[in-house]
Amino acid sequence: MVKIALISLGCNKNLVDSEMILGLLAKQGYQITDDETEADVIIVNTCAFIHDAKQESINKIIEVGTLKEENCKAIIVTGCLAKRYEKEIKEALPEVDRIVMINDTDAIIDFIDKKIPNDCDKEIRSIPYGERIRATAPHTAYVKIADGCNNHCTYCVIPSIRGEYISRTMEDIEEEVRTLVDQGVTEIILTAQDTTYYGLDIYGKRSLAELIKRLRKIEGIHWLRFQYAYPEGITEELLEVVKETPIAVKYFDIPIQHCNNEILKQMGRKTSKEAILTLIQKIRANIPSAVLRTSLIVGFPGESKEQFDELCEFVKEVRFDKLGVFAYSKEEGTAAARMKGQILKSVKIRRRNQVMALQQQISYEKNQEKVGRKIEVLVEGKLPDGTYFGRTYQDSPEIDGLAFIETECDLELGEYYQTKITEAKEYDVIVELSEE
């Protein structure tokens, strides 16, 4: 039987695409393996969002290319890098046997069957989202509610790679979530390039709140969270629905990128510093337990020292619970890449490190305030020394901190436990089981 390994790089939206490819291949009769060294075919689902992501994708292709000297018979490259740099890949990476555009699973299957004939059902060409092979923990699943983006920020290549925003119907999403819950998933994470844009294209209005109302009726969901909520799309209705929905995690992932109004304008963002501050105040006033996460870009073309200093003061003032910082990446084909005032890499890195140092102290202080509080933890694993670890509602998978559980008890992975925080570090906390 033909064995296939798939390597997924980049964001969780890309991960869902990878899971769909694996699900379809398994349905066709191919054997899926996690061991690249034993695979007959290796598929690399690439990312090309920023320079570092492109380099990671290229390095991985080169790395698996060496396996063709052993067992591997073919390497397929798909995803964003394939879409953006098809010609360059063909010229520079001869180890690649086939380049496939995003979501073109027909081309993947046709190539594999031609290269290594396999006894499979040629009629199966698509599967429901719920039948994909998930690469996440059994209790957690990402649900992609839309693809593409209509925001056209001047620094971003996503619209040119993924195309315009296309929402899935609520019925389709609801069916997938029900299937996932039946499979034992208890944490559902809604994702898209901009989740708050959801529904505008097919329903004529922002419909994330309505989607949550429908999903909260499904029994078995313990945590329901959404990511990448653009500030201008967080409506009064959405806040109210999150507030009144017990399973809706009080966690707002709001990518603002900057606070200076001139920089925001140059970035093509559709908000302002004043609007952002108003929104943050509104969230905290209405949902006191809300966790706020954001992402920032420093070193954008023309960013002056004064504008950067304003950003630092903004970070100090707002005191986000979670914050990620990116040094601006000059991406060819974007409007920002043609702007004057490009900033030296060393300056961008220094500014990024400065903001991260500020946030590290803020995060430490906020975590110290949690000591003694009771909080629910989703147990996700166990270290060799016997220490369990997991996440609270305040932490998204892979991007936020962990809770380490000190206990002599045997805990079940994927279960939720009441705990008390006994110690706090910059990003992680130490907890003990609560008697209640």
Helices and strands as residue ranges (DSSP letters): E 3-8, H 12-27, E 31-32, G 36-38, E 41-46, H 51-65, G 66-69, E 74-79, H 80-84, H 86-92, E 98-99, H 105-115, G 129-131, E 140-144, E 146-147, H 158-162, E 166-167, H 170-182, E 187-191, G 195-197, H 200-203, H 208-215, E 223-226, G 231-233, H 236-244, E 251-253, H 261-267, H 273-286, E 291-298, H 305-318, E 322-327, G 336-338, H 345-370, E 374-382, E 388-391, E 403-406, E 416-424, E 429-433
